[in-house]
Amino acid sequence: MKKILVLNGPNLNLLGTREPEVYGTESLDQIMQRLTVTARDLGYDLECCQSNHEGELIDQIHRAGSESFSGIIINPGGFTHT
């Protein structure tokens, strides 16, 4: 099965609790569970990571290159506006 790395950036750990009127009530874990099921149906195995630290996300990107991941999906979260 092909491996995909899913990276979630700053503040996405607060989904479901932070400003639910803007971002909704679904948590990041719930979203990742749904995404994992859909990916498996399509023949992909997901590895998900969330960090509020830029360096950790960069380390994960480097690791994906050396561990033969087929691709990376990134939701940069707070990095999109800071």
C-alpha positions, 0 to 999 in steps of 0.5 A: 500500500502506498504511504501518504504523509498528512501534515497539519500546522499550527492551531489545527489541534484546536479544531472543534473547540476554537471558534466553532461558529467559524471553524465548526465543531469537528475535531482534527482527529475526527477529520483525520479518521474520515480521511484515513478511511477514504484513503484506505478505500483508494489504496493509500495508508496515511500517517498524520502529524500535527505540530505548532512548530515549523521545525517539526513539520520540516523534519517530517517532510525530510523524513518522508523523502527518505522513507519512500512516502508517495506524497505529502498533503499539508494543511499549513494552518496558522502559517497561511497568515503569519 
